[in-house]
Amino acid sequence: MSEPLRWQRTASTLTLSGKLDRDTLRSLWEQRETVMAEVGTIDVSALERVDTSGLALLVHLREIARAQGHAPVFSGVTDKLHSLIKLYNLQQIIVSAEKSA
């Protein structure tokens, strides 16, 4: 059974938890413009699983924030997610807060 995707906004941080995959991302997709308003950090440390659909949504969320005038960074990138990012050559797009510090 798929753990639902949950998210919470605290100040300028969007925290994602649960599973970010093709079966769980629809609710976030439908609210993406509103959710991304004023977001500077996307915390992915509590994500249990991310598939390629979830990775595509992370890229899209970053682009929404950039269109709104922000340059969001990602915090809590796990080794598994980093491997997926590297596999798709997205290191310049999914910028980790830990790497940019």
Backbone hydrogen bonds, N-H to C=O, Kabsch-Sander energy under -0.5 kcal/mol:
donor,donor_aa,acceptor,acceptor_aa,energy
6,R,17,S,-2.8
8,Q,15,T,-1.8
10,T,8,Q,-0.5
10,T,13,T,-2.6
13,T,10,T,-2.4
14,L,41,T,-2.9
15,T,8,Q,-3.0
15,T,13,T,-0.6
16,L,14,L,-0.5
16,L,43,D,-2.8
17,S,6,R,-2.7
18,G,46,A,-1.7
19,K,3,E,-0.9
20,L,49,R,-3.1
21,D,19,K,-0.8
24,T,21,D,-1.6
25,L,21,D,-1.8
29,W,25,L,-2.6
30,E,26,R,-2.5
31,Q,27,S,-0.9
31,Q,28,L,-0.5
32,R,29,W,-1.0
35,V,31,Q,-2.8
36,M,32,R,-2.0
37,A,34,T,-1.2
39,V,36,M,-1.9
40,G,12,S,-3.2
41,T,12,S,-2.0
42,I,73,V,-2.8
43,D,14,L,-2.9
43,D,41,T,-0.6
44,V,42,I,-0.7
44,V,75,S,-3.0
46,A,16,L,-0.7
47,L,44,V,-1.7
48,E,18,G,-3.7
49,R,18,G,-1.0
51,D,20,L,-1.7
55,L,51,D,-2.4
56,A,52,T,-2.2
57,L,53,S,-1.8
58,L,54,G,-2.1
59,V,55,L,-2.1
60,H,56,A,-2.2
61,L,57,L,-3.0
62,R,58,L,-2.1
63,E,59,V,-2.0
64,I,60,H,-2.3
65,A,61,L,-2.3
66,R,62,R,-2.4
67,A,63,E,-2.2
68,Q,64,I,-1.4
69,G,66,R,-1.6
70,H,65,A,-2.6
73,V,40,G,-2.0
74,F,95,V,-3.1
75,S,42,I,-2.1
82,H,78,T,-2.9
83,S,79,D,-2.2
84,L,80,K,-1.8
85,I,81,L,-2.6
86,K,82,H,-2.6
87,L,83,S,-2.5
88,Y,84,L,-1.6
89,N,86,K,-1.5
90,L,85,I,-2.7
93,I,90,L,-1.3
94,I,90,L,-3.2
95,V,93,I,-1.4
96,S,94,I,-0.6
97,A,74,F,-4.2
100,S,96,S,-1.9
101,A,97,A,-1.0
